[in-house]
């Protein structure tokens, strides 16, 4: 799909250049044309814009979902590298191959190494023979291993000497250790050991298997090896350009593009309906052009709220978030922007509501009827009066009793209207107004008809 994306992007760029030239020459969006029917060239431009943009977005989304990341949360290299572990490999290719591929099978060769990676292991591997003699544990190499499956895990294999009664430590914390041999150990780090860190320090500490084990010194710590920790990256296929992205970058790009695609679907459906009904107006042209940008912004905000745990509990690790789920969320937010905006407003109101908001309601003055008199009416003539109130919280609800025959009140607007009937008289009219908080005010006024 990489070259398809390139072709779609090229077509979109050519369309933009054509639009610029057309607008400079014809000025179809001049204020004098705003209320007119959308001209045919603008309709064609919009349809072409949506089709080409849709193809580009779909191609990018397919490419992003095809990115194949390593199944682990971090990327770890062998430390020190096999070549650095055995300098003699430079002169003996055969020895280099056997050392790099099977460190467990060649402990004696590696114990003779004079210079491991600079700054990675101390003391140097040259002290291995002395370590064997004194029983001091020595770490020569840390090898990452990954299990296969839906929930892959990272293990660290530690290769060295005098490791028979030792336990692996990550950043100074001991972890459950599997003893494979006296030269090879294996342990699984906890999430806190690797997530959010740039490096992890690996060493071993000795423990006596039995209290009478005089051959092992209790609490003896080996040299340390610092292992770099990186987030896994993978190439994104964009034709000739293949940028490397992380899993977080993949998810962000997916939600942005899916939001634009969802809004574009909504806009395309809208413009086709208006064109079909011959109701498309020029003033709406730029609304359709900018609609995908609104979808991108709203989808990004909604995604951040979801990943932040505001709507679905605790935040989720990027490696357990499904790209297809992110795509669906972004597309739905783009298609239903109004409902998504309302949901975000609810979240904001819940998060930032305080007692001060409730207290401010009490500070409002009570609702009061502003109308101080009722103008006289005349039997057989139309009567119309707007009742007024101040303060309180709108909207108001009006109740009026004692009106002359023929007159009524609109409870929502407070308008008394109608034509008085019957004999002339003076009526005592009782007016009651109620605001949204439940406060009321009552006033009784005479009405002469």
N, C-alpha and C positions, 0 to 999 in steps of 0.2 A: 504493500500500500504506500510505500515511501514515495515512489514516482507519481502515483495518483495524487498524493497530497501536493507535490510540487506543481503538477499540471493545474490543479484546482486553484492554488495560490496565484499562479501566473495569470489564469483567466480572471480572477478577482481583481488583480492589479490592473489588467488591461481595461476591465469594466470601470474601475475607479477613474482611470485616466480619461476614458470616453465621457464619463459623467461630468468631470471637471470641464472638459472642452464644451460640452453641450450647455452647461449652466452658464459659462462665460459668454457664449454666443447668443443663447436664446433667453436667458433669465426667466425660466418658467415659474420660479418661486417668488417673483416680485409681489409686493403687497397688493397691487391692483388685481392679481390673479388668485388671491388666497381663497376667496369664496366661490371660485369657478370650479366646474368639473375638472378632474385630473386629466390632463391631455394624454393622448395615446403614447407618446414617447416616454413619459414618466411612468406609466403603467408597465410598459415593457422593461424599463430599467429596474423597477421594483421586483418584477417576477424573475428577471435574470439574476438580480442581486441575491434573492432568496435561494434560488436553485444552486448557484455557484457556491455561495456561502454554506449552504447545507451540505453539499458534496465535500467541501473542505473540512467542515466540522466532523462529519461522519468518518472521513479518512483518518483524521488526527485521532479521533476516539478509538478507532480500530487499532491503530498503531500503538497507542498508549496502553490498551488492554493486552496487546501482544508482547509487551516488554516482559522479559523473563528474569526475575530477580532471584538471587540465592535465597534459599528457604530459611536461612538463619537471620536473626535480628542484627548481627554484626558480621564484619569481615575481618578475619584474623589470619595472619601469615605465619609460616614456620619461623621461629626465632631461636637462635640465630639461623640464617640461611644455611643449607647444607654445605655450600662452598666455603663459607666463612668458618664453619665448624672444623673442617679438615683442610688446612692449607696445602697439604701434600697432594690434594686432588689436582692442583694446577699442573703437577708434573706427571701424574699418573691417572689417566682418564678412567681406567678400569676401577681403581680405588675410589675415585670420585663418584662414579655411578653407584657402586655398592653402598657407599656411605649415604648418599642422598636418598636412595630408595628404601634402604633397610637399616635405619639406625639401631634397631633392636639387635640385629644380627652382627653388628660390628662394634660392640662396646670397647674392645681393646684398641681398635684403631682410633676411635674418637677420644679415648682417654689420653692419647699421645698428642692431641691437638695443642698447639702453643698459643694461638691467638683467636679467640672467638670474636663475634661482632663487637666493635668498639663501643664501650658504654653499656653493653647488653648483659655481660656476665662478669661477676667479680666474686672471688678470685678467678684467674684465667684457668683454662682447661689444663694448663701445664701442671697445676697443682693436683690433678686427679690422682696421680700415683701416690702422692703424699696423703691425699684424702683416704685412699683405700687402706693405707698402712695404719692411719690413726682412727679410722672409722667415721671420719667426718663426711656427712652427705654432700655431694657435689651435683649440681644441676648443669647439664650440658646443653640441652635443647628442649624447647616447648613446641609441641606439634598439635595443631587444632584438628579435631575430628567432628564430623556432623552425622547425626543419624537421619535416615530417610523416613518419611511419613508425613501425615497431615500436620503433626505438631513436632517438627524437627528440633533437636536440641544440640548445643555445642558442648563438646568435651575437650579437655586439654590433656594430652599425653605428655608426661614429663620424663625425659630420658636423662640418665646420669649414672652415678655410682654410689654405692653404700646407701641405697634407698629402701633396704629391706624392712626397717622398723620406723618409717617416716610417714608423715601426713602432709599432703599438699596444702599450701596456704595461698589465697588470693587476696592481695592487698592487706596482708597481715592477719587474715581471718582463715582459720582452719576449715576445711570442707571434707565431706566423706570421701575417702580415697580407696580405690581398687588397686590392690597390689598384684600386678601381673608377674613381675620378677624383681630381683634385687636391683635391676637397672631400669625398670620401666614401671611408672605409676600412671593412674588415670583418675580424673576427678571432673565433676560438672560444676561450673560456677553458678552461683545464684544470680537472679536478674539484677540485683543491686550491685553486683561485682562488675558488670560490663556495660549496662545501659547508662547512657549519659556520661561516659568516661572516655577520655582519649587514649589512655593506656591502662594496663593492669599489671601489677607486680606479682610475679610467681616465684615462690621458693618452697622449701620443705623444712619441716621441723621433726626432730627425732623424738621417739617415745619408747620407753622400755616395755617390751611385750609382757615381761614378768618382773616383779620386784627384785628378784635375785639375778636379773640379767645384767651382769657386770660388763658385758662387752659393748653395751650401748650407753651413750651419755645422754641423759634426759635433758630435753629442751635445746639440743644443739641445732642451730639454724644454718642452712646452706647459703651459698651465694644466691643472689636474686637475678632474675631475668625480666626485663621490662618488655611487655608485649603490646604493640600498638593495636588499638581497637578503632575500626572505621565502620560507618554505615555502608551496607552493600549498594553498589551502583550497577547500572546496566545501560547499554546503548539504546537510544531511541532512533528508529529507522525513519529518516526524512530524506530518502534518496541518497544524494552524494554526501549529505551532512548527517552525522550520527553522534549527536551530543550525548554525554553520559548524564543520567539523572538518578536521583535517589527515589525511594518508594514514596516519601512525603511529597516530593516534587511531582511524581506521577499522579497522586491523588488530587493535588491542587489543580493541576492542568485538566484532569478529567472533570472536576466539578465546574471549573470555569467554562470549558467547552460545552459541557452538557447543559449548563444554564443558558448559554447562548443558543444552543440547538432547540431547547424547549420554548424559549421566547420566540425564536424564529418560526417554529411550527404554529404557534398561536397567531403571530402576525401574518403569516402566509394564508392561514385559514380566513383571517379577518379581511384581508385585502381582496381575496378572491370572491368573498361574499359581497363586498361592497361594489366591486367591479361588475359582478353578475347582476346586481340590482340597479346598476347605473347610478350609484350614490357616492362614488369615490370623489373626494374633494381635495384640491391641491394642497391645502393647509396641513393635511395629515401626512404628506410625503415624508417629512423629516422625522415624524413620530415612528414610522415604520423602519426608517433607516437606522435609528438609534435604539430600537427595541432590543436587539441582541445584547447590547452593552448593559442595559438594565438587568437582563437575565443573568449575565455573568456576575455583576456586583451582588445581586440579591442571593444567588446560589452560593457565592463565596461566604457571605455573612451567615447564611443558614448552616453551611457546612462547619464553619468555625464554632457556632453555637452547639451543634451536635457533637463535634469532636471535643469540645470543652466540657462536655458532660452536663450541660444545662437542661437538656431534654431527655437524655437517656442514661442517667447515672454517671458512673466514673468514666474518665477519658479512656479511649481505647488505643492500644499500640498500633502503629501503622501497619505492621505485618499481619495483623489479624483483621484488618478492615478490607472488605471485598471491594475491588475496583468497580464491579458491576452494581453493587449497592450504592456507591458514591455516584455513579453515572445516573442511576434511577432518581436519586434525591435531587441532583442538579437539574435534570430534565423536568421533573415534576414541579420544582420551584419556578423554573422558567415558564412553564405552561400556565401555572396558576399563581402568578405574582401577587395578586391581591390577597388571596388566602394566606400565602406565605408571609406577606407583610403584616397581616393581622395576627398571625401566630407569633411573629417576632415582637410585636407590640405587647402581646400578653406576657411573653417571657420577660421583656424589659420592665413591665409594670410589676411583675412578681418579684424580680430581683431587687429593684430599687424602690419599692414601696417602704415607707417609714411611718413612724408615729406622727412625725411632723405633718404628713399629708392629711392624716385624720384630724389633727389639731387645727389645721388651717380651715377645715370645714366649719368648725365651731366658731371661728372668728368672723364668719360672714354674718351680716345683719339679717335679721328675720325678714321674711317677705312681708310687704305691706302694700295695700291697695292705694294707688296714686290718684285714681279718679275721685274727685271730690263732689261732683254733682252730675245729675243726668239731665241733659237738655229735654225740653218739652217736646212731646210728640203730638200728632194730629190724627184723629180718626180718619181712616181712608187714605192716608199719605204714608209713603215708604219711610221707615225709620231705620237708621244705621248708626251704631256707636261702637267704638273700639274701647274696651275697658283696659286700663293700664295698671301695672304693678311695678315695684322696684325691689332691689336686693333679693336675697334668697338665691336659690339655684334653679335655673330654668331647665326644661320648659315648665310652664305653669299649667294647672288644671283649674278651670273656672266652673263654679256652680252658682246659678242665679235663680231665686224663687220670688214669687209675687209679681211677676211681669204681667202687664195687661194682656188680654186675649189678642192673639195674632202675632205676638213677639216671642222669639226664642233666642237662646244663646248657644254659641259654638264653644263647647267645653275646652277645646284645644287652643283656639285663637282668641277667645274672649270677646267676640263680636256679637253684639245684640242687634238683631235685624228682624224685619218683617213689616207688616202693615197692621196697625192697631184697628180693632173692630169693636163694636158695641158702643155704649154711651160714654161720653167724656167723663173722666174721673181722675183722682189722684191716688196712685198706687204706692205702697211702701215696698220697695224692692230690696231684698237681702242678697248681698254679693259675698261670695266666699272664694278665695284664691288659695291654692295649695301648690308648694314647690316640690321638687324631687326628693328633698330630705324629709318631707312630711310636715313641715311647718305650714301653718295657715294664718290667714288674716280675714277678718269679717267686717263688713261695713253695710249699714242700711241707709238707703238714699230714696227720696221721693221722686216719682216720675208722673208728670201731669200729661194726660192725653185728652 
